[in-house]
Amino acid sequence: MSAIDRIQAQLASHPVVLYMKGTPDFPQCGFSSRVVQVLQACNADYAHVNIFEDPEVREALKEYSHWPTYPQLYINGELVGGCDIVIDLFNKGELINLLANIDAKS
């Protein structure tokens, strides 16, 4: 299975996926940590992928998403954005609505 196939399978298997550096319990960059905090504040139910554990996915995701940095948040298979966009959506109250619309709140 190619890295793109793995990405597509991950996105198809979970309504909310966060590609991040590290894990929610141990984020390995400040931007990933902030997105985890926002998702926790929304009581979001999400899957995560530690890009350090799969270098092929790490590189392929940049091509797949046309987004060069991490973290990357996907909802319903669509790229929402990185840290700044996620925080902005959260501050506007829009992120919680996106999550509620797909029943991704725990």
C-alpha positions, 0 to 999 in steps of 0.5 A, spaced: 500 500 500 502 506 498 503 512 502 497 516 499 493 509 499 494 509 507 492 517 507 486 516 503 484 509 508 486 513 514 481 519 512 476 514 510 476 511 516 475 517 521 471 523 520 476 527 524 484 526 523 489 530 525 496 529 522 501 531 527 508 531 530 508 526 536 501 524 540 496 528 543 499 525 550 506 528 548 506 533 542 512 534 539 511 541 537 508 547 539 503 548 533 501 540 534 500 542 542 495 548 540 491 544 535 490 538 540 488 543 546 483 546 541 480 539 539 480 538 547 476 544 548 471 542 543 471 535 546 472 532 539 473 525 538 478 525 533 484 520 530 491 522 530 497 520 526 504 521 528 508 523 522 514 521 525 512 514 525 511 514 518 516 518 514 513 516 507 506 519 509 509 525 512 512 526 505 506 524 501 501 528 505 505 534 503 503 533 496 496 530 497 494 536 501 498 541 497 500 544 505 507 544 507 507 544 514 504 540 520 499 539 524 494 538 518 487 537 521 482 534 516 474 533 517 470 529 513 476 527 508 477 535 507 483 539 509 481 544 514 488 547 515 494 548 520 494 551 527 493 558 525 486 556 521 484 551 526 485 556 532 481 562 528 476 557 527 475 555 534 475 563 536 470 564 531 466 558 534 466 555 527 470 549 529 465 547 534 460 547 529 464 543 524 465 538 529 457 538 531 455 537 524 459 530 523 457 528 530 465 528 532 464 531 539 465 526 545 
